[in-house]
């Protein structure tokens, strides 16, 4: 099912080298996760992009670039949950929206993560960057208010956090808990705050916005991306000569708000501050790759680069449109939406020593697929209660010709907890609107619309012609498949599993009425 596509004027013909994946040593793995980077912001994926991203493009030109890759959610926290667990986020206790900077840990203590899988198989593991999966600060009684994005409960920052990255399989960690616009603004290294915490005022600028809250003396919003990159590069330098392979999960806080490119990048993109910030993200990739090359481990390091969802409206789509740039490329919607612009992202796997020829694949994949891919590389089996929605990408990386699609189907999810399911060219959205921030938004705007939306993406990639009433058999088939995935607790072969927390059926409670009509 792999197809080779003419992209940006180049036709890529892959061949399989005789030594592909032949070496015995396990590869180092670096997973670089950009924050709110749009599909159309990477010039390799968008020949009309007004932003040029040479370092990211270089990864794609020497690796496998996926043009139909999707995050498991259209927003931050749930996608990160899926990356680390190989499980759809709506199976967790978080059924919609995101966590805040004070939220408790989301990943269940007993749930296997990809970091634990790698750690158990001889890897040294590290997390650097934006966690946004909750951890337990030292504070008094907790209630639901700690999940608010505008709360600042009293915390004893001299005490270690609990249930953070170190309990999820990471030997080393350095980062902060929420997004860069969510307090508290405190670096935590191996479970302890790195500096004294003081109060700060809110920055009210639209692009440079962050909420008021406690800020550590060593925390400067403008310098955060540089701080994290220095930590990531230092980690690579330290581990490069170790006999054990390493795994670095490098979760960038950019180009998410606050959009604060450093002086070196101001005006460099000839677009706006957001475009400048994207160039700084590209430079982070360059610095990581250079560190690998300088340490002589580039060829045995697999680099994965992607984004946690589509571009945020904070990038200012209208301003960018005046110079002909669209972060969502040809797709409808943006971050938070159930439409393609909310969850279709650039996705690249680069492994210089093993993938000798570039490939552009239109295979449908999901960010949940990381864990099964790692297990396949390690040649180990996953237990039934782990990675329930993860498919291995290894056959595609090995450039095998598949007789059928890698994934039977893929489930999408919006910030409101609305569902869509994609199988082959068909995409069924089980909601009348965007389920997010773009029109039609929930409320009166949905009146008079069809209860669901059905699109043939092969003929209508912009999701403009709703075929819901024309193909009832497709609607029925996809609805039944989604229900099956929900009830089985998994979308991969294996023993049925349980979902966590409140039922997801409340998000589908209108379905019977819709089908009756």
N, C-alpha and C positions, 0 to 999 in steps of 0.2 A: 504493500500500500504506500510505500514511500514514493513520492513524486519529486522530480527535480525541476526547479522552477527558474525561469528567467527573471532575475531580480537586479534592478539597477543596471541593466544592460549587459549582464554577464550570464552565460549559461554554464552551469556547473555540472560536470560529468564525474561522478564518483567512481573510484575503483577500490577494491579491497586489497590491502597489502598482505603479504604472506605472514608477516609477523604481528598482525593486528591482535592486540590483547594477549601476546604470547609471553610477556615477561612475568616472572614469578613474584616480584615485589609488588605489594599492594600500593596503589597510587596515593599520593597526598590529595586531599580534596579541599577546595576552597569554594564556598557558596556565597557569592556576592549578591545581596538583595537590596536593590534600590527602593526608594520610598516614594510612591506616587509618580513614577516615571512613565510617560505614555508610550504606547507602541510607536507612534509617529515621531517621537523625539530622537530615536536612534536612526542615524542616516542610512545604515545598512538595510533597514526594513522600510524606509520611506525615501524614495528617490527624489521626492519634492521637498524634503525636510530643509528648513532654513537653518538648522543646527547641525553642524558636522561633528561626529563623535568618532575620531580616528582610533582610539584605543579599544573601544567596544567593537567597532567595525572589524578591527584586526582579529579579535577573538572569533568573530563569525566567519571571516574569510579563511580561517585556518581550522574551523571546527564544524559543528552541526548547528545550524540555525533553524529554529522551529517557527513557522509562520502562523500556526494555529494552536498556540500555547495559551493556557488559561490558569488564572489563580482560582483557588477554591472559593474565594469570596471577593467581592468588589471593594473591600476595605481591609485595614491593616491587621488587627488582632486575629481574626479568624483565618486569614491566609497564613499567618505565621504558625498558628496551631497546626494547620494542615501540612506545612512543610516539615515540621519536626516530628509529627506523629504518623503521617501517611493516612490520616483519617479526615473525613469531611468535618468541618467546624461545627455544623449544626447538629452533629451527634454529641457534642460536648454540652455543658450547661449553658453556654453562650449561644442563644438562638438568633440574636440579631445585634447590630451595632458593634461597638468596640469597648475595650476596657479603658480606664483612666490611669493616671500615674500612681494612684494609691491603691488600686484594685488588688485583690488577693490573687494568688496563683491559679491559673486556669487549668493547666495540665495536671491531670490526676496523678498522685504519687506512684500508683501502681502501673501507669501506662508507659509502655516502652517508647522511647524517642530514638531518632536516628543517631543522636550523639551517644546514647547508651549502647546501641547496636555496634557502632564503630569502636567505642571504648572497650567493649567486651571482646573485640576482635583485634586488640593490640594497638589501637590508635591513641595518640594524645589528642585531646579535643579542646577547642577553645571557642568561646563566643565573644565577639567584640561588636558593640554598637547599640542599636535600639532593640530592646527586648519586647516590650509591649504585650507580654503574656501574663502580667501580674506576678508579684512576689509579695511576701508578707513583711511589711515594715513593723517596727516595734511601736505600737500604739495601743490605746485602750480598746474599749468595746467597738466592734465593727458593725455597721449596718449598711444598707444598700446605698447610702449617701456617698460612701467612699468611691463608688463607680462614677460619680458625677465628674464631669470635666472641669467644673468650676469650684470644687471644694478644696480646702486645705486643712485637714485634720492635724492635731498636734502629734508630732513624731519625735521619738528619741533617736536622733541620727548617730548617736555614739554606739548604739547597739547594732549587732549584725542583722541583716535580713534573713528570713527563712524561706524555704521553698523557692529558691531562685535557680539560676542556671546550674549551680553546682549539684543540685539534687536531680537535675534532668540529664546528667551524663557529661557535663563539661568540666574538664580538669582545671581550666582557667577561664575567667570571665572578667570583662571590663565594659561597662556601659551604663545605661540609665533605663528606667522602667517604662515610661510612656513614650509618646511622640515628643518632638522637640518643642511643641507648643503646649505641652501639658506638664504642670508642676508635679512633683518637685524636680528641680534642675540640679541633680546631684549624681556625680559619677560614683558607681559602686564597683569595687574591684574585689573579687573573691569574697563577696558577701558583706563587705564593709565600705561605708562612705569614705571617700579619699580626702575629704577636707571639711573644714568648719562650714556650717550652713548659715547664711544670712538671708534677710528678706529683700525682695526686689519689687519694682513696679512693673505693670504691664506695658508692653510695647503695643501701641494701637495701630500701627501701619498695616494696611491690608495684606501686602505680600510678606512683610517682616513680622507679622503678628505672632505673639505668644501670650499666654494667660499669666496673670499675676500669681506668684507663688515663691516658696523658699528656693534660694539659689546658693549653691556652694561657692566659696571664694575662688576655686580653681575652675569654675564652669563659666565659659564665655560662649554665648550662642553662636557668634560669628565664627569662632575657632573650633567648634565642636567637630566638624567633619575632618579637619586637619588633626585634631587630637586623636580621634578614633583611627585614622589612617596610620598615624605614627605607631599606635599600639599594634595594629594589624601587621605592619611591616616589621616591627620589633619581634613579634611572635614568629613570623616566617623566618627571620634571621636566626632566632634561637633554636628553632626546631629543625632547620634544614639539614643539619649534620647529625641529628639524632637517629639511632638505628630504627626507631619506631616511625611509621607514617603518621602524618597529622591531618586533622580535620579542623578547618577554620570556618565558622559561620559568621560572616561579616555583614551585619545588617546595618546599612547606611541610614542616616536620618534625612537624607536629601534625595531629590529636590523638594521634599515636603516643606510646608511652612515651619518656621519662618524662613522665607526665601532670602538668604543672606550670602551671596557670593563674596568671596574675599577680593581685595583690591586687584589682585593679579588677573581676575576674570571679569571684572566690571567692564561692560561694553564690548567684550571680546566676541560675543555671538552675533552682534548687530541685530538682536531681536528685542528682548527686555530682560529684566533681572532674572526671570525664570530660565530663559535660554542661557544666560551666563552661568547659572547654578548647575544646569545640565552639563555644561562644559567642565565644571569643577568635578562633577561626578565622573565624567569620562577620564579626567586626570587622575582620580583615585584609582581607577582600573589600571592606568598606565603605571602608577607607582607600585601597585601590587605585582604586576607582571615583571617589572624591572627588578624587584626584590627577588623573585623566583629565579630570574636569569642570572643575577649576580651571585646567588647561592648555588647555582648549578643544578637546580631541581625542577626547572621549568618543564622538561619533557616527561617527567613522571608525576606531574600534578594535573589533576582534572579540575578545571575552573568552570563553574556554572554561574552565569550572569542572568538575572531576571529582575522583575519589579513585583511589588506586593499587590498591585492593582493598577487601574488606569490613572491618568493624570487628573489632578484636582482642579476645580474651577479657580482656585487661588492663583493658578498660573496666568489667569486672565486670557481666556480664549478669544475674546473680542479684540483685545490689543494685539495678540499674536496673529489673528486673521488679517489684520491690516497689512502685514508683510507676507502673507501667504503661507503661514505655518499652522498646522493643526496637530496638536499632540495626540489626538485620537485617530489620526490618519483618515481612512475612509469609513471608520466605524461610528455607529450611533452612540451617543452618551459619553459618560466619563466616570471617574471614580464614584463609587457608591451605587451605580446603576446595574440593573440586570442585563442591559444591552451590552453588545460586544465591547464598546469603549470602556466599560467598567471593569472587565476582567480579562480581556485578551491583551497579552503583554509580550514584549520581546523576550526571547528565551534562547540562550546560547550555551552549548556544551563544547568546551575547548580542551583538548588533551593532545598537545603537540607531538609527543612521542608515540602516540598510538593511533590517532586519527590523522592519517597522512593526507587525505583529500577532503576538500570542503564539500559539505552537503547542505542543501536547503530542503527541509522536509515539511510537508503540509499535513503530517500526521497530527491528529488531535491529541494533545497531552495536557496534563494538569500538574500544578505544583505539588500535589500530594504524591506524585510519582517518585520523588527523591528517595524515599526509604526503601522501596522495593528495588530500585536501581542499585543502591548500595549493597543490599543483601545479595543481589545477583552477582555483582562484582566480587564480593567476598565468598561467593558460592556457599552461602548459609541459608537455612530455611527460617522463615518468620513464623512465630506462633499464630494460631488462629485469632487471638485477641490483640493483634497488632497490625497496623498498616492496612486496615480493612478496605481502604479506597485507593491503594497504591499499586500501580503497574510499572514493571521494570522498563526503562528506556534502553537497556543494553542492546536489544536486537537492532534498534535504530542506530545506536552509536557504532555497532559492528557492521552497519550497512547491509543488513539482511533484507531480503525481499519477503515481506509478510503476505500471507495468503488472505488475511482478514485484518481489519483495524486492530490496533493495539488495545484500545479500550472499547468495550461494548457500547458504553455511553458515558457522558460526563455531566455532572450536576453543577449548576451555577447557583450563586446565592448573592443577594443584595444586602445593603445596609439595613433595610427594613425586615430582613429575613424572608424575602420573596424568592421563590424557586423558579429555575428553568432547567430543562434537560435537553441535552444535545446528543443526537445519534445520527451519524453520517452527515448528510446535508441538512437534516431537519432540526430545528430548535423550537421547542415549545416553552413559552413563558406562561407560568400558571398565575397570571396577574394581569390586570388591564393596562397598567402603566409601567413606569421605569423602576418602581420599587426603591428609588433613590432620590437624587437631587435634581435630575433634569426632567423636563416635561415629557409626558403628563405625570405630575406628582400626585401622591395619594390625596384624597379629599374630593372636592366638587369636580375637579378636573377629570375624574374618572367616569363621571356620569355619562351614560350613553355609549360608552365604549364596550367592545366585546369583553367577555369575562376572561378570556385568555388570548394569547398571541402565538401564532404559528408562522415561522418564516423558513423559507428554503434559502439557506445561506449561499448555495452555489449560484443561485440566480439573483439573490437580493441581499448582498452582504451588508447593505446599509439598513436593513430591517425596516423597510417602508411599506411593504404590502402584506397585510395580515391575512393569512390563508386559513384561519381557524374554522370558518364555516364551510370551506371547500374540501377539506380533507379530514372528515370526522374519524376515519379509520386510523389515521396517523395520530390524531389527538388522543384517541382511546389507547393506542398501543404505547405511546410515550408516557401517558398518565399512569397506566398500569405498571410500567417499568419503574417509574419513580417511586410509586407506592411499594413495589417489591424491594427496592433498594432501602427504603426507610424501614420497612418491617423486618428485613433480614439483618439490619445493623451493619451491612457491608454491601459493596458493589463488585467485589472480587470473589472468585471461588473460595469456598471454605465454610466452616461451621457458622451458623447464625450467631450474631452477637447482639448485645443490648446497647441502646442509646442511653445517654445520660441526661439527667435533669428533666425539666418539663417536656411534655410531648411536643413534637413539631407539628402536630395536627392542627393546632390553633392557627397556623399560617396557611392551612389548606381548608379551613372550615367552610369556606364559600364554594368548595369544589362541587359538592353534590347539587347545589342550586344551579351552578353553572352548567353542569352536565344535563340537568333536567330541562334547561332551556334549549 
